[in-house]
Structure formats: C-alpha cells, structure tokens
Amino acid sequence: MLDKPTVEELSAVFKALGHPTRLKIVEILGSTGPVCVCELVGQIGCDQTTISKHLAVLKSTGVVTSRKEGLNVYYELRLGCAYDFIKCLERYSGRNSPGLTCESCRQGSSGS
C-alpha cells in the first residue's frame, strides 16, 4: 500500500501531466530525446514564455530535467515511463482501436 508521501508525490506528477500542452511536451521529449525550448515552441505552437512555464511544472515534479549549453537550455524526459504511460493510454483511448490494445493493460499488469 502506498504511504501518504508517495501518494502526494504521485498525485503531483499526475497533476503535472494533466494539461494538454504538457502531455505534448512529454510526447515530444519521449520520441525525440533532448530538445531546446525554441524547438518545442516551433513544434507546439505556443510562445516561449508559455512553454517555459509548462516545462517548469514538469521539472518541479521530476518528469523532465534540463541542462544548459551555451545560450540554450535543453530539456530531457527523466521519467521514460511517463511517455510509455501516455502511449498506452493513447492506444486505450479508442482513437486507434476500441478496447485494450496495450499489452501490459491486457495482461492486467499492475506493477505489483
């Protein structure tokens, strides 16, 4: 059983993932690897300030990490399982097929 601090930490991660722009950021980082903010601006279509605010939320919960190279800051997915989870839910959503198509979900994997 999860203890209260763990539940609170997990809740913060789910809350961070609970915004469409942040989900898109995680998807991009999970599929491409490290990306600078300017590249995310081009791919997502939001201004740099908005992207930076979303990245700050993801970084504060440990979903992403960053490193500075010269004038650019590159962000990288720290929790690869977040990308896997999003892809699993995408398949489950029925958009691509009805029902459970994620192998882990079909097998009843609960991680315990």
PyMOL commands that set and color helices and strands:
alter all, ss='L'
color gray80, all
select helices_A, chain A and resi 4-16+20-32+37-44+48-60+80-92+103-106
alter helices_A, ss='H'
color red, helices_A
select strands_A, chain A and resi 35-36+64-69+72-77
alter strands_A, ss='S'
color yellow, strands_A
deselect
rebuild
show_as cartoon
